[in-house]
């Protein structure tokens, strides 16, 4: 016997444990002979991570597809795993060492520190995988992979060595995003752009050989002027045409630097002249390459000023200025960059070369984990020739072998890929895949899969055994992640899994890693597997708060999915996210939406209890094709149409449409209408009618459990088990997906007409304020033969559910009646004697007046330019929604008055 109420917190963990015990998620579980494979690789969460709302959405959508395809009989693998998250993990362990007052990583050494990280992973890492299970993720956990496990490490070595041998990996001195706190290069994804209130300092540089002639340049980072190697002006800027080719003397340093013509300089911005510091600005670096300028790095790895023993610093300083240069070294060497900034500004001011200072709000890049401003920094790093690898990956999308959903995201992909820069893959960390490169005594590099192989290469090169030193850097985490679709399946070995599941099917991910992960998987998959890693990339929306604002800790509007699961159950959260996952539209997540879908779960539970209390079960010889009652044939037909609609929606990744048709069928057609219309048969004396009604209620309930299972796996599995009385052949998770049964269009048309008639009459009763206990009359005017038949055959249900006294047919419209269009006929409801028409008109007119007052107030706000400009975006959006609701309410009230006037 079903409990009176559904308790998700008790049921969901028990159900999940049952699935795991039954090995229900194993690759190929429930697969039909001859069916295709279906594979999704999970975007590997960081080993340090915890479940946030983006994870909840991403994994819910994946799980829906996985469970649906598993029930379709496909050979399904949902491949799970985690990313080793180099920076994040190293930070966690270093912080832990500090908190426990243990020696730091440099004190304990690399080997001991790495052991400590592995200990941490074993004890505390991977919490998120347990949280994904709480969400209901049906991954094949027996195949869990980790980007630092033995197999994936072998894949990384294979890829690095092969790309190096092919000339596609190389070492170069270029600018990188440098985190002075973490002392490592970081990727663009790890850079956070923060709007900062700062200054724009305008400095005057004297032109060499021109008395009292200066060029003024502006900068937000005065300290970088120590590394200036040119002034750039636009070639068409007439103000500076006569100076191009001449030089300025760099104040404080004495370096003579050329004035070059370059289109990077904007004549409309500031003075039209810009200082060029190739070693400390990404744009300047490109200008430097175009104009063959030296790049002088004037900072140490901690972003302090590094001038002493800096071999490049004297470049361009004539002998007569050597004392000036030495004074600069004495004044600024070793200073923190921001301390140096203040001293340099003061020195320019003292020399009369500070033109002006402007307050300036600008974006300053910060390391998202180090928390300090990053520096564009000139260092030797390892790079991948991404441009070469990108060409076939671009062609794959252009030629339709891999498609983006929504399609507009392919433009983002092209923008990045067609302007791709060399990919910096080295990181100055200890946790990660150490770069397989060894250096000889003359810095000759030997790349190999092992030290022994490198030693053999070195011996062959030098003619003798020499001592080798291994490169200390590790690879960018995204390097191993780029191999995920094939490395997790056993590559470089030729495994059965690789043969079966590669190419994988769909990748579900966020827009922010199209370049960092999606594009790189495309490049690596095509290069090493000669095939795209997936045929579809579904880019899911961003989950915002209920007002449309981006969730952030600083705003205090972050919604924790685990809290929602605890309060409402995983099924309610999953269905909410799916129902709101319209392609290309961000999700505004309100708690009341989750509560609403918790009520949907309750409705399903209560319907199952109703079926149980009415002894509904499916006879062994039951066939849905053989039912006689039009009502029963209608629900079976509607069920089939719903299944087809869900199939169509999921095939095209329209998750919200799939959820919507399932919801409408279950709540409205089955629970509200079919159950209510079936009650006379279920409670009547006709044994044959009762038996058929019981069978169809139970059969439809089971079909609903199947169709809802991918969306709401826990409650459906529980109901499947409990209502089966222990006789189910298998768990719902591996049961076959339902197929449409009969399609009786006449029965469907008749019952849908009945529902429309009852709904319309009820709506007008409410609109006209007809007392609930009062029975009304209906006169059908202009009804054709089909409508008369439908009315007569469904008269009992029509009168009972619309609370009618009598239904008749006539050619003329009765006086004093509200008119309701139903198909080609007009259902007239005489109102005289049922309500006080004049009093009702007065009430409605008064209500319209109140609504119009609200509309005027809202219009006043939205018409105020200052309000629209200054109010938070979510507040303005909320006011517009209120205006729309008020207008709709006014229209509804006006319509009711018009009905009353027509009835007079």
ROKOLDO-904942 format. One record per residue (C-alpha): residue in one letter; x, y, z. Coordinates in steps of 0.25 Angstrom, whole numbers, padded with zeros to 4 digits, always signed. Each point is the difference from the previous one (the first is absolute). Layout:
N
AXYZ/...
***
This chain:
904
X+0000+0000+0000/X+0005+0014-0004/X+0004+0009+0011/X-0010+0012+0001/X+0011+0010-0003/X+0013-0001-0009/X+0013+0002+0008/X+0011+0003-0010/X+0011+0001+0011/X-0003-0014+0004/X-0003-0006-0013/X+0011+0006-0009/X+0013-0005+0007/X-0007-0014+0001/X-0003-0001-0015/X+0013+0005-0004/X+0007-0011+0009/X-0009-0010-0007/X+0004+0004-0014/X+0015-0001+0004/X-0002-0014+0006/X-0007-0005-0013/X+0011+0006-0008/X-0011+0007-0008/X+0009+0011-0006/X+0011-0009-0006/X+0004+0002-0014/X-0010-0008-0009/X-0009-0003+0011/X-0014-0004-0006/X+0005+0002-0014/X-0007-0007-0011/X+0007-0009-0010/X+0004+0008-0012/X-0003+0014+0006/X+0010+0011-0002/X+0009+0006+0011/X-0003+0013+0007/X+0011+0006+0008/X+0002+0013+0007/X+0012+0004+0007/X-0002+0009+0013/X+0007+0013+0000/X+0009-0004+0011/X-0002+0009+0012/X+0012+0004+0008/X+0005-0009+0011/X-0002+0011+0010/X-0014+0004-0005/X-0013+0000+0006/X-0014+0000-0007/X-0005+0013-0004/X-0012+0003-0009/X+0007+0000-0013/X+0005-0014+0003/X-0015-0004+0004/X-0005+0005-0013/X+0011-0006-0008/X-0001-0014+0006/X-0015+0000+0000/X+0000+0002-0015/X+0010-0011-0002/X-0007-0009+0009/X-0013+0002-0007/X+0006-0004-0013/X+0008-0012+0006/X-0013-0006+0007/X-0008+0002-0012/X+0010-0007-0010/X+0002-0011+0010/X-0015-0003+0001/X+0000+0001-0016/X+0009-0012+0001/X+0013+0007-0005/X+0013-0005+0005/X+0002+0012+0009/X+0013+0005+0007/X+0000+0013+0008/X+0015+0001+0003/X+0003+0007+0014/X+0013+0006+0005/X+0007+0011+0006/X+0010+0011-0003/X+0012+0001+0008/X-0001+0015+0000/X+0015+0004+0002/X-0001+0014+0006/X-0012-0002+0008/X+0004-0014+0006/X+0014+0006+0003/X-0006+0012+0007/X-0009-0009+0009/X+0012-0009+0004/X+0009+0012+0003/X-0010+0007+0008/X-0003-0013+0008/X+0015-0001+0003/X+0000+0014+0005/X-0012-0002+0009/X+0006-0012+0006/X+0014+0007+0001/X+0007-0010-0008/X+0012+0003-0009/X-0004+0006-0013/X+0002-0006-0013/X+0013+0005-0003/X+0005-0004+0013/X-0005-0014-0002/X+0005-0001-0014/X-0008-0005-0013/X-0001-0014+0003/X-0005+0001+0014/X-0010+0011-0004/X-0006-0009-0011/X-0002-0011+0009/X-0007+0010+0009/X-0009+0004-0011/X-0004-0015-0003/X-0003-0002+0015/X-0009+0012-0001/X-0007-0005-0012/X-0002-0014+0006/X-0006+0007+0013/X-0007+0012-0005/X+0000+0001-0015/X-0012-0003-0009/X-0011+0004+0010/X-0008+0005-0013/X-0001-0014-0005/X-0009-0004+0012/X-0008+0013-0002/X-0002-0004-0014/X-0006-0013+0005/X-0009+0008+0009/X-0005+0007-0013/X-0003-0014-0006/X+0012+0000-0010/X+0000-0014-0006/X+0014-0001-0004/X+0008-0013-0001/X+0008+0003+0012/X+0008-0013-0001/X+0007+0007-0012/X+0003+0012+0008/X+0013+0007-0006/X+0009+0011+0006/X+0009+0009-0009/X+0012-0005+0008/X-0003-0015+0000/X+0010-0009-0006/X-0008-0002-0013/X-0003+0015-0003/X+0015+0003+0004/X+0004-0010-0011/X-0009+0007-0010/X+0006+0014+0004/X+0014-0005-0002/X-0003-0006-0013/X-0007+0013-0005/X+0011+0009+0005/X+0011-0008-0007/X-0007-0002-0013/X-0004+0015-0001/X+0015+0003+0003/X+0005-0009-0010/X-0009+0006-0010/X+0004+0014+0003/X-0013+0004+0006/X+0005+0001+0014/X+0012+0010+0002/X+0006+0009+0010/X+0000+0015-0002/X+0001+0013+0007/X-0013+0007+0000/X-0010+0008+0009/X-0008-0007+0009/X-0011+0003+0011/X+0009-0001+0012/X-0005-0001+0014/X+0010+0007+0010/X-0006-0007+0012/X+0000-0014-0005/X+0012+0002-0008/X-0005-0007-0013/X-0006+0003-0013/X-0015-0002-0001/X-0010-0001-0011/X-0010+0011-0004/X-0011-0008+0007/X+0007+0002+0013/X+0001+0015-0002/X-0011+0008+0006/X-0003+0014-0006/X-0003+0010+0012/X-0005+0014-0002/X+0010+0009+0008/X+0000+0014+0003/X+0014+0005-0004/X+0008+0011-0007/X+0005+0003-0013/X+0013+0007+0001/X+0005+0008-0012/X+0015+0001-0001/X+0009+0009-0009/X+0011-0007-0008/X+0011+0010-0006/X+0003-0002-0014/X+0015-0002-0003/X+0006+0012-0007/X-0012+0008+0001/X+0001+0011+0011/X-0013+0001+0009/X-0007-0010-0010/X-0008-0011+0008/X-0009-0011-0004/X-0011-0003+0011/X-0004-0014+0003/X-0010-0005+0010/X+0000-0013+0008/X-0007-0007+0011/X+0013-0007+0005/X+0011+0010+0001/X+0010-0010+0005/X+0000-0007-0014/X+0006+0012-0006/X+0014-0005+0005/X-0002-0011-0011/X-0004+0010-0012/X+0006-0003-0013/X-0007+0009-0009/X-0011+0011-0002/X-0011-0004-0010/X-0008+0010-0008/X-0010-0002-0012/X+0007+0001-0013/X-0011+0009-0005/X+0000+0009+0012/X+0006+0013-0006/X+0003+0006+0014/X+0012-0010+0001/X+0004-0003-0014/X+0012+0008+0001/X+0005-0007+0012/X-0002-0014-0005/X+0014-0007-0001/X+0006+0010+0011/X+0001-0005+0015/X-0004+0005+0014/X+0009-0001+0012/X-0007-0009+0011/X+0000+0008+0012/X+0006-0006+0013/X+0007-0010-0009/X+0007+0007-0011/X-0004-0010-0010/X-0001+0005-0014/X-0013-0006-0007/X-0005+0002-0014/X-0013+0007-0004/X-0007-0011-0009/X-0012+0001-0009/X-0010-0011+0003/X-0015+0000-0001/X-0002-0005+0014/X+0001+0014+0004/X-0013+0007+0000/X+0000+0015-0004/X-0013+0002+0007/X+0005-0005+0013/X+0007+0009+0010/X+0012+0006-0007/X+0000-0010-0011/X+0014-0005+0004/X+0001-0013+0009/X+0012-0005+0007/X+0004-0014-0004/X+0005-0010+0010/X+0001-0014-0007/X+0004-0008+0012/X-0012+0005+0009/X-0012+0002-0009/X-0007-0010-0010/X-0003+0010-0011/X+0014+0007+0002/X+0006-0014-0002/X-0006-0001-0014/X+0004+0014-0003/X+0014-0003+0004/X+0000-0012-0009/X-0005+0008-0012/X+0010+0011+0002/X+0012-0009+0004/X+0001+0006+0014/X+0007-0006+0012/X-0008-0005+0012/X+0006+0003+0013/X-0006-0007+0012/X+0002+0009+0012/X-0007-0008+0011/X+0003-0013+0008/X-0010-0011+0001/X-0006+0006+0013/X-0003+0013-0008/X+0011+0008+0007/X+0009+0009-0009/X+0012-0008-0005/X+0011+0009-0006/X+0013-0004+0007/X+0007-0010-0009/X-0011+0001-0010/X+0008-0003-0013/X-0011+0007-0008/X-0002+0012+0008/X+0012+0008-0006/X-0005-0002-0014/X-0001+0014-0008/X+0007+0008+0012/X+0011+0008-0006/X+0013+0000+0008/X-0002+0015+0004/X-0013-0005+0007/X+0006-0011+0008/X+0000+0008+0013/X-0015+0002-0002/X-0002-0014-0002/X+0008-0004+0012/X-0008+0010+0008/X-0013-0007-0005/X+0005-0014+0004/X+0004+0006+0014/X-0014+0007+0002/X-0009-0011-0005/X+0006-0014+0000/X-0007-0009+0010/X-0012+0009+0003/X-0014-0006-0001/X-0006+0004-0013/X-0011+0009+0007/X+0011+0007+0009/X+0008+0002-0013/X-0012+0006-0006/X-0001+0011+0010/X+0015+0003+0000/X+0000+0001-0015/X-0012+0010-0001/X+0006+0008+0011/X+0013+0001-0008/X-0007+0004-0013/X-0007+0011+0008/X+0013+0005+0006/X+0007+0000-0014/X-0012+0008-0006/X-0004-0011-0009/X-0013-0004+0006/X-0010+0006-0009/X-0013-0003+0008/X-0007-0011+0008/X-0014-0004-0003/X-0010-0009+0008/X-0002-0012-0009/X-0009-0012+0002/X+0005-0012-0007/X+0000-0015+0000/X+0012-0006+0007/X+0003-0015-0002/X+0001-0008+0013/X+0004-0015+0002/X-0013-0006+0004/X+0007-0009+0011/X+0013+0008+0003/X-0009+0013+0002/X+0010+0010-0005/X+0001+0008-0013/X+0007-0009-0010/X+0012+0005-0009/X+0002-0003-0014/X+0014-0006+0001/X+0011-0004-0009/X+0004-0014+0003/X+0005-0013-0007/X-0012-0009-0001/X-0004-0013-0007/X-0011+0003-0011/X-0009-0008-0010/X-0001+0004-0014/X-0015+0002+0002/X-0001+0007-0014/X+0003-0013-0007/X-0008-0009+0008/X-0012+0010-0001/X-0001-0001-0015/X-0007-0014-0001/X-0008+0003+0013/X-0006+0013-0007/X-0003-0008-0012/X-0008-0011+0008/X-0010+0011+0005/X-0001+0007-0013/X-0003-0013-0008/X-0010-0004+0011/X+0007-0013+0005/X-0001+0007+0014/X-0011+0009+0003/X-0003+0010+0011/X-0013+0001+0007/X-0005+0011+0000/X+0007+0003-0014/X+0004+0014+0003/X+0011-0005+0009/X+0008-0004-0012/X+0003+0014-0003/X+0007+0001+0014/X+0008-0012-0004/X+0004+0005-0013/X+0004+0014+0006/X+0009-0007+0010/X+0006-0011-0010/X+0002+0009-0012/X+0008+0010+0009/X+0007-0011+0008/X+0013+0003+0007/X+0011-0010+0004/X-0005-0008+0012/X+0009+0002+0013/X-0001-0014+0006/X+0011+0001+0011/X-0003+0004+0014/X+0010+0003+0012/X-0007-0010+0009/X+0004-0013+0007/X-0014-0007-0001/X-0003-0005-0014/X+0007-0007-0012/X+0014+0004+0001/X+0005+0003-0014/X+0008-0011-0006/X+0012+0008-0004/X+0014-0002+0005/X+0012+0010-0002/X+0014-0003-0003/X+0012+0008+0005/X-0001+0010-0012/X-0015+0001+0002/X-0003-0009-0012/X-0014-0006+0003/X-0004-0014-0002/X-0015-0004+0001/X-0003-0014+0003/X-0010-0009+0007/X+0010-0003+0011/X+0013+0004+0006/X+0006-0013-0006/X-0004+0004-0014/X+0005+0014+0002/X+0013-0005+0004/X+0001-0009-0012/X-0003+0012-0009/X+0010+0008+0008/X+0011-0010-0001/X-0002-0001-0015/X+0001+0015-0002/X+0012+0002+0009/X+0007-0013-0002/X+0001-0003+0015/X-0009-0001+0012/X-0003+0014+0006/X-0007+0005+0011/X-0014+0005-0003/X-0010+0009+0007/X-0015-0001-0001/X-0008+0012-0003/X-0007+0004+0013/X-0013+0005-0006/X-0013-0007-0001/X-0010+0000-0012/X-0013+0009+0000/X-0011-0008+0006/X-0008+0002-0013/X+0011-0008-0008/X-0005-0013+0007/X-0014+0004-0001/X+0001+0002-0015/X+0002-0015-0001/X-0012-0004+0009/X-0009-0006-0011/X+0010-0010-0004/X+0010-0001+0011/X-0011-0004+0010/X-0004-0012-0010/X+0014-0006+0001/X+0008+0008-0011/X+0012-0002-0004/X-0004-0015+0002/X-0010-0005-0010/X-0011-0004+0009/X-0013-0006-0002/X-0006+0013+0007/X+0007+0009-0010/X-0005-0008-0012/X-0014+0000+0006/X-0002+0014+0005/X+0009+0009-0008/X-0005+0009-0006/X-0009+0004+0012/X-0013+0006-0003/X-0004+0014+0007/X+0009+0009+0009/X-0008+0008+0009/X+0007+0012+0006/X+0000+0015+0003/X+0004+0011-0010/X+0012+0005+0008/X+0008-0012-0003/X-0003-0001-0015/X+0015+0004-0003/X+0007-0006+0012/X-0006-0014-0001/X-0010-0002-0011/X+0010+0005-0011/X+0012-0007+0006/X-0007-0013+0000/X-0004+0002-0014/X+0014+0003-0004/X+0006-0012+0008/X-0011-0010-0004/X+0002+0003-0015/X+0015-0001+0001/X+0001-0013+0007/X-0013-0007-0003/X-0002+0006-0014/X-0015+0002+0004/X-0007+0011+0008/X-0002-0003+0015/X-0015+0002-0001/X-0011+0004-0010/X-0007+0010+0008/X+0004+0010+0010/X-0012+0005+0008/X+0003+0013+0007/X-0009+0002+0012/X-0005+0013+0006/X+0005+0007+0012/X-0008-0002+0013/X-0003+0014+0006/X-0008+0004+0013/X-0015+0003-0001/X+0002+0014-0005/X+0010-0004-0011/X+0013+0005+0007/X+0012-0009-0001/X+0002-0008+0013/X+0013+0005+0008/X+0004-0001+0014/X+0003+0015+0001/X-0015+0002-0003/X-0005-0011+0009/X-0009-0005-0010/X+0006-0014-0002/X-0010-0011+0001/X+0006-0014+0004/X-0006-0011-0007/X+0003-0010+0012/X-0009+0009+0009/X-0011-0001-0011/X+0001-0015+0000/X+0000-0001+0015/X-0013+0009+0000/X-0007-0005-0012/X+0006-0012-0005/X+0010-0003-0012/X-0012-0003-0010/X-0006+0014+0003/X+0013+0007-0003/X+0003-0008-0012/X-0014+0002-0006/X+0001+0015+0002/X+0013+0001-0007/X-0004-0008-0012/X-0013+0007-0001/X+0007+0014+0000/X+0011-0005-0009/X-0004+0007-0013/X+0011+0001-0010/X+0007+0013+0000/X-0008+0006+0012/X+0006+0001+0014/X-0007-0006+0011/X-0006+0009+0011/X-0001-0010+0012/X-0010+0004+0010/X-0002-0009+0012/X-0015+0000-0002/X+0002-0007-0014/X+0007-0012+0007/X-0011+0000+0010/X-0010-0001-0011/X+0007-0012-0006/X+0000-0006+0014/X-0015+0001-0001/X+0000-0007-0013/X+0008-0012+0006/X-0011+0000+0011/X-0011+0000-0010/X+0006-0012-0007/X+0001-0007+0014/X-0014+0003+0003/X-0005-0005-0013/X+0008-0013+0002/X-0007-0001+0014/X-0014+0002-0007/X+0003-0011-0009/X+0004-0009+0011/X-0012+0003+0008/X-0009-0003-0012/X+0007-0013-0002/X+0006+0004-0013/X+0009-0011-0006/X+0003-0005-0014/X-0005-0014-0003/X+0010-0009-0007/X-0008-0001-0013/X-0002+0015-0001/X+0002+0007-0013/X-0002+0015-0001/X-0005-0002-0015/X-0012-0008+0005/X-0006+0010+0009/X-0014+0005-0003/X-0004+0012+0008/X+0003+0013-0008/X+0005+0007+0013/X+0011-0012+0001/X+0003+0001-0015/X+0002+0015+0002/X+0010-0001+0011/X+0008-0011-0007/X+0000+0008-0013/X+0005+0012+0008/X+0010-0008+0007/X+0006-0004-0013/X+0000+0014-0006/X+0007+0004+0013/X+0011-0010-0002/X+0002+0004-0014/X+0001+0014+0004/X+0011-0003+0011/X+0008-0008-0010/X+0000+0011-0010/X+0003+0011+0010/X+0012-0008+0006/X+0005-0004-0014/X+0002+0015-0003/X+0004+0004+0014/X-0012+0008+0003/X+0000-0004+0015/X-0011+0010+0004/X-0009-0005-0010/X+0001-0014+0004/X-0002+0003+0015/X-0012+0009-0004/X-0008-0011-0008/X+0003-0010+0011/X-0005+0010+0011/X-0013+0003-0008/X-0003-0014-0003/X+0002-0005+0014/X-0006+0011+0008/X-0011+0005-0009/X-0004-0011-0009/X+0002-0012+0009/X-0001+0005+0014/X-0010+0011-0002/X-0009-0005-0011/X+0002-0015-0002/X-0001-0003+0015/X-0012+0009+0002/X-0007-0005-0012/X+0003-0015+0003/X-0006+0001+0014/X-0014-0004-0004/X+0005-0013-0006/X+0010-0002+0011/X-0011+0001+0011/X-0012-0005-0009/X-0007-0013+0000/X+0004-0004-0014/X+0011-0011+0002/X+0005+0001-0014/X+0001+0015+0000/X+0007-0001+0013/X+0010-0010-0004/X+0004+0007-0012/X+0001+0013+0007/X+0009-0006+0011/X+0009-0006-0011/X+0001+0013-0008/X+0003+0008+0013/X+0011-0010+0004/X+0006-0001-0014/X+0000+0015-0002/X+0007+0002+0013/X+0011-0010-0004/X+0002+0007-0013/X+0001+0014+0008/X+0010-0006+0009/X+0008-0004-0012/X-0001+0013-0007/X+0003+0008+0012/X+0012-0009+0005/X+0011+0008-0008/X-0005+0013+0006/X-0004-0005+0014/X+0007-0013+0003/X-0002-0002+0015/X-0015+0001+0001/X-0002-0007-0012/X+0009-0012+0004/X-0007+0000+0014/X-0014-0001-0006/X+0004-0010-0010/X+0005-0009+0011/X-0011+0002+0010/X-0012-0001-0010/X+0006-0012-0006/X-0002-0009+0012/X+0013-0006-0002/X-0004-0005-0013/X+0008+0009-0009/X+0010-0007-0009/X+0011+0011+0001/X+0002+0013+0006/X-0006+0012-0007/X+0014+0006-0003/X+0003-0012-0010/X-0015-0002-0005/X-0003+0003-0014/X-0004+0014-0004/X-0015+0000-0004/X-0005+0000-0014/X-0014+0006-0005/X-0011-0010+0001/X-0013+0002-0008/X-0004+0014-0006/X-0015+0002+0000/X-0002+0014-0006/X-0015+0000+0002/X+0001-0004+0015/X+0011+0011+0001/X-0009+0010-0007/X-0012-0003+0008/X+0007+0001+0014/X+0008+0012-0003/X-0013+0007-0005/X-0006-0004+0014/X+0012+0005+0007/X-0001+0013-0008/X-0015+0002+0003/X+0001-0003+0015/X+0013+0009+0001/X-0007+0012-0008/X-0013-0001+0008/X+0008-0001+0014/X+0008+0012-0005/X-0012+0009-0003/X-0007-0004+0013/X+0012+0005+0008/X+0001+0012-0009/X-0015+0003+0002/X+0001-0003+0015/X-0010-0011-0001/X-0002-0006+0014/X+0008-0013+0001/X-0013-0007+0005/X-0009+0005-0011/X-0003-0009-0011/X-0001+0008-0014/X-0007-0003-0013/X+0007-0001-0013/X-0007+0002-0014/X+0008-0005-0011/X-0002+0009-0012/X+0005-0004-0014/X+0004-0013+0003/X+0003-0010-0011/X-0003-0015+0000/X+0014-0003+0005/X-0001+0010+0012/X-0014-0006+0003/X+0005-0014+0000/X+0012+0004+0009/X-0009+0008+0010/X-0010-0012+0001/X+0010-0011+0002/X+0008+0008+0010/X-0013+0007+0007/X+0002-0007+0013/X+0015+0005+0002/X-0003+0014-0006/X-0011+0002+0010/X+0007-0005+0012/X+0013+0007-0002/X-0005+0013-0006/X-0011+0000+0011/X-0011+0001-0010/X-0015-0001+0002/X-0004-0003-0014/X+0006+0001-0014/X-0009+0002-0012/X+0001+0004-0015/X-0006+0012-0007/X+0002+0009-0012/X-0002+0013+0007/X+0009+0006+0011/X-0008+0001+0014/X-0001+0014+0005/X+0009+0004+0012/X+0010-0011-0002/X+0015+0000+0000/X+0005-0006-0013/X+0012-0010-0001/X+0005-0005-0014/X+0003-0015+0000/X+0004-0004-0014/X-0010+0004-0010/X-0011+0001+0011/X-0003+0011+0010/X-0003-0005+0014/X-0010+0010+0006/X-0001+0001+0016/X-0012+0008+0004/X+0004+0009+0012/X-0013+0007+0004/X-0004-0006+0013/X+0014-0006+0002/X+0007+0012+0003/X-0003+0015+0002/X+0006+0005-0013/X+0000+0015+0004/X+0007-0002+0013/X+0010-0009-0007/X+0003+0011-0011/X+0002+0010+0012/X+0010-0010+0007/X+0008-0003-0013/X+0000+0015-0004/X+0006+0003+0014/X+0010-0011-0002/X+0004+0006-0013/X+0002+0014+0007/X+0010-0006+0010/X+0008-0007-0011/X+0001+0012-0008/X+0006+0008+0012/X+0010-0011+0001/X+0003+0001-0015/X+0002+0015+0001/X+0010-0001+0011/X+0008-0010-0007/X+0000+0008-0013/X+0004+0012+0008/X+0013-0008+0005/X+0003-0006-0013/X-0002+0014-0007/X+0010+0006+0009/X+0014-0001-0007/X+0007+0002+0013/X-0007-0012+0006/X+0003-0009-0012/X+0014+0004+0000/X+0004-0001+0015/X-0009-0011+0005/X+0006-0014-0001/X-0003-0008-0012/X-0008-0010+0007/X-0009+0010+0007/X-0003+0007-0014/X-0003-0014-0005/X-0009-0003+0011/X-0008+0013-0002/X-0002-0003-0015/X-0006-0014+0004/X-0009+0006+0010/X-0005+0010-0011/X-0003-0012-0009/X-0007-0007+0011/X-0009+0012+0003/X-0003+0002-0015/X-0004-0014-0001/X-0009+0001+0012/X-0007+0013-0005/X-0003-0007-0013/X-0006-0012+0007/X-0009+0009+0009/X-0004+0008-0013/X-0004-0013-0007/X-0008-0004+0012/X-0008+0014+0000/X-0002-0002-0015/X-0006-0014+0002/X-0010+0006+0011/X-0004+0012-0010/X-0003-0011-0010/X-0008-0007+0010/X-0009+0012+0003/
***
